[in-house]
């Protein structure tokens, strides 16, 4: 899972706040301040992140993720001399996976498209969550990853549920748990978020580990560079026409 995490962050300079029960508004306001402020995030119109994806023991694949408002994202990664692509143009999610014998781009199954649509949200789920159709509930303090964290329950507009754990001192996401039905099977997952760095006026995580819940290790994504507000043509996100398509 690349998502979510590419756009999360920590503010190292944020003053420590005592770990105590708080209201949802208090937790979210501290979160917004920690990531650099809502206005700073909304000033980002486009983004390009490059790095390495660990796909197996000692095996890495370079990747590029580009995102642009409104709700466009594309992820390309290269492995064994082949490049795979997943993209969402704001309406259609599509993929090209030559590793799986796929020779032409195809529309992505709806259950997979949800994750990509979520990644296309540059601001992240917790910014303007009400207008986006999500629900957020404050559960309380809970220990995770060796520290106290504020636990939030998020019900996405399409029905999936996630739990965000915000560090109780710095109010940034350090872990996300959730479940999703994949091809008829409910899969529980967790994402560990770390290595936070400043990018312009905002803060973003640069290390994301996604794995089945409870597994000792999973897929690790390391972001090496992030560029913001660069020129990206909308055609970058559109599914290419296959041979003969559009012809009469």
N, C-alpha and C positions, 0 to 999 in steps of 0.2 A: 504494500500500500504506500502509494507515494503521497498521496494526498494529504491531506489535512495537514500534515505535519510540515510540508514545505512552507506553509504560511503562518505557523505558530511561532511564539517567541517569548524572550525574557528581557527585562530591563535590569542590567546589573547595578545601575545606579539608583534603582527604586529603594526608598527607605523601607526597612523591615517593618512589618506590621504584626503584632502579636497574634499567635494562632488561637482564635476564639470563634465561637459560633457567630455568624453574621447573616444578614439578609441577602437575598439573591441580588438586589440592586447594589448593595455594598460590594459584594464579591465581583460582580461584573464591572463596576466602575473602577475597581482596583486593577482588574484584568486589562481593561482598555488603556489605562495609564501605563501599565507595565509593557504593553506591546508598542508603545510609542504614540498612542492617541488615535481615536477614530478618524479625525480629520487627516492625519498623516497617511493612514491606510487608504482613505478614499481618494487621496491625491495620486495614488499609484494607478495608472491607466493600463500599464502592461508590465510584464515581468518575464525574465528568462533565467532559468537556473540550470547549471551544468554540474556534473559530478559523476560518481561511480556507484553502481548498484552491485552488491554482493549477491550472486545468484547460486552460490554453492561454496563449499570449503575451498578457499584459495582461488575462487573463480569470480572475476569481476566483469561488469559490463558498463561501459560509459553510457550516460543518458543525458538528454536535454529535455527540460520541460518549459514550454512557453505558455503564457496565459495573457488574456486581454479582456477588458470589459467590452460588452457585457457577457459574462458567462461563456468564455471560450477558453479551451485548454488543449494542448497537444503534448504528448510524451513520446519521445523516440529513444530507443536503446539498441545498442549493437552487441551481438553475441555470435561467435563462430562465423564472423564475416557477413552476417545478415542483420538487417535493421528492422526491428518491429515498431509499430506505431499504434497508439491509441489516441483518439481525438474526439472532441465535442465542440460543435460550431454554434452552440446555443439552442439548437433544435434536434440535431441528429448526432448520436454517438457512433463512431465507427472504428474499425481496427484492421490492421494488416499484420499478420503473424506468420512470416515465412518459416519459422521454426516448426510450425504445426502443419506445414505443407500448403499453407494458404498462398495463392499466387495473385490474388486480387483483393482489394479492400472490400470489407463487408460491414453491414450495419451490425452494431453490437447488440447482443441480447439485452433485454430490458433490465434484468437483474444486475448485469455488469455495468450498464450505463448509469445507474444511480450513483455509483462510486465516482465515476468520471464527472458527472454533473456537480457533485459535491466539491471536487477538486477545482472546478472552474470558478468557484466563488473566491475571488482574490481576498476579500475581507475575512473570510472564515465564517463558520456557522453562527458564532456568538455575537457578531455585529449585525444589528437590525434583524435579529432573529424573529421577532414577531411579524414584521412585514414580509419576511420570507416564508412564513407559514409554519415555522418550527415551534416547538414548545420546550421551555427550559424550566427545570425545577431544582431548587437547592436542597440537597439531601443532608449535608452536614460534614463534619470533619471525619476523616478516615485515614488510617496509615497505609501508605503504599510506597513502594520503591524506597523503603527505609526512612520515610519522612511523613509528616502530617500533610494532608492535602484537603482542599475543599472539593467535595464531590458534587457534580452537577449531572442531573439526568436530562438528556436531550432526546426528544421524540421528533424525528425528522418529518417533513411534510408528507413523505411517502410511506410513513409508518415504522421505519426502522428505529431502533433505540440505541443510543450510545451513552456512555458515562465518561465525562471529562473529569480529570483529577488535576486541580490547580494547586501548585505549591503554596502551602499556607503562609510562607514568608514573603514570597515574591509574586504570587498570584499569576503564574504562568502554567500552561499545560505541561505536565511531565508524563502523563499517561492517558491513553484513550482505550476504553473497552467497549465492545459491541458484539452484535450478532447479526447475521444476514443469511437469508435463505439462498443457497446456491444450488441450482439444478435439483431442487426438491429436498435438499439437506440443509439443516440449520447449522451454520458454522460460526463458532465463537472466536473472536480475535482480540488481540491487544496490540497497541502501538506505544513504544517507549520513545519519548522525545527529549533531546538533549543538545548540547553544544550550541548555545545561543550566541548570536553575533549581531552587531549593528549593520544594517544595510540602509544607507541614506538616513532618513529620519525615523525608521522603524526598526524593530528587532525581529529576527527570524531564527528558527531552529535550523541547524545544519547537520544534524544526525537523527535519523528516524529508523527504528527497528520494528518491523511488523512481523507478527507470528501468531500461530494458533494459541489460544489462551492456555497458559500453563506450560507451554513448550520452553525448553531451555534456551533456544536460539531461533532466529528467523532471518528474514531478508533485511539486510542493512543498507540504507541509502545514505551516502555521504555527499553533501553539497559542497562543492569547491568554489563556486562563484555564483553570484546573483547580480543581474543587471535589471534596473527598473526604468520605466518610461522610455523604452526604446521603440523604434518603428517596427511594427509587425503587421503585415498585410492580412486582412480577413481571410484571404484565400488559403493561408497557411493551415487553417482549421477545417476547411471543407474537404469532404471525401472526394478523392479523384474519380473522374469518370473512367469506367473500364472500356476496353475496346468494343466499339459498336454501340455503346450507350449513347443515346440522344440522336442516333441516326435513324432515318425513316427507311 
